[in-house]
Structures are given as structure tokens and as C-alpha cells.
Amino acid sequence: MRILGIDHGSVRIGLALSDELGWTAQPLSFIEADKLSHIVEIVRQREVTRIVVGLPRNVSRAKRKQKIDSMAAQLMLQSYLDAHGG
């Protein structure tokens, strides 16, 4: 079982992937928001069985510059895995 975490932003989409046991989340590189078809490729290649999408967050401009999209997706997915006994 692999779970894909998606942290959707207006410019970039951060991605994270769980290990096969669903215990840990690892960041993947981000993709541009207009390249959603890449997510389908990742789901097929990595044999993803579940997708978790984070809720959009209102982030200030200063904090947005500091935000690393893939890490945000990793943290979101790890929180999900921890909460669901992964």
C-alpha cells in the first residue's frame, strides 16, 4: 500500500509518498500546478493505492517564500499516516 500526499498550491503542487507499509512519508519533488497529468504518471509508476490531499492554507507572502512544497506534503502525509495507524 502506497499513499500519495498532495499539498496543492496555486503555483506548485508538493508531493510526498509513503513507504510500502504506510509508516513513513518521503518528499517527492514538486510539480507545477498546470502539470496535473504528472500525478497520474506517479500514481501508476509508484503503484499508489490512496491519495491524501491537504486542505489549502492561507499563507502570508513572507512565509510562502520560505515554504518548501514537497516538505509540506511530507508533513501532511506523515500526520495522516500517524493518525490512521500506519
N, C-alpha and C positions, 0 to 999 in steps of 0.2 A: 504494500500500500504506500503510495507516494502522494503527498499533498502539496499543491502549489499555492503559495501565498501571493496575493496581488495587492500592492499598495498603489492605487490608481491616482495619478495626478493629472493636471491639465496639460502638462508638457511631457512628463516622463512617467513611466509605469515601473515601479520597483517590483522585483520578483524574488521569491525565496522558495526553496524546495526542501521538503522533509527527507530524512533518510528512509530506507525501506520499512523500518519498524515504526515510523511515525513518532520518534522520540526527540530528534533534534532538527532544527531548521538551519539551512545554509543559504547565504545570499547568492543570488544569481545576478548577472549584470542587468541593468535597467534597459528598457526599450523605449523608443519614442512613442508618444501617445497615438500617433497616426499609423502605427505599425501593429495593430491588434492581431493581424494574421500570424505574427510570430508566436503568439501564445498557443495557437492551435498546434504549431510545429513542436513546441516544447512539450505540450501535453502528450502528443504521440510519441516523441522520441524518448521521453523520460517515463512513459507509462504511468501518467498521473491518473489517480482514481478519484480525487476530490480536489476542489478548488475553494479556497477561502479568500474572500475579498474584504479588505479593510474598509471601514467607513471613512469617507472624505473628512479631512480635518482642516479647520480654518487656521492656517499657519501664517504668522506675520512675515513680511518681506525679508526682514533680517534673519529670522530663523529658517526661512525657506532656502536661503543661500547656504546655510550650514547643513541642511538636511541631505542625507545620502539615501537615495531612494531604495536601493537594494537592502541596506541595513534596516530601514523602516519596515520593509516587507518581511525581513527575517524576524524582527522583534514581534511583529503582529502574528506571524505564523507560529513562533515559539510559544507565545501566550495561548494561542488556540490549542496547540498540542498539549501544553501543561494542563489546561483546563479540562481537556477531554481524555485524560488518562493515557496519553501517548507515550 
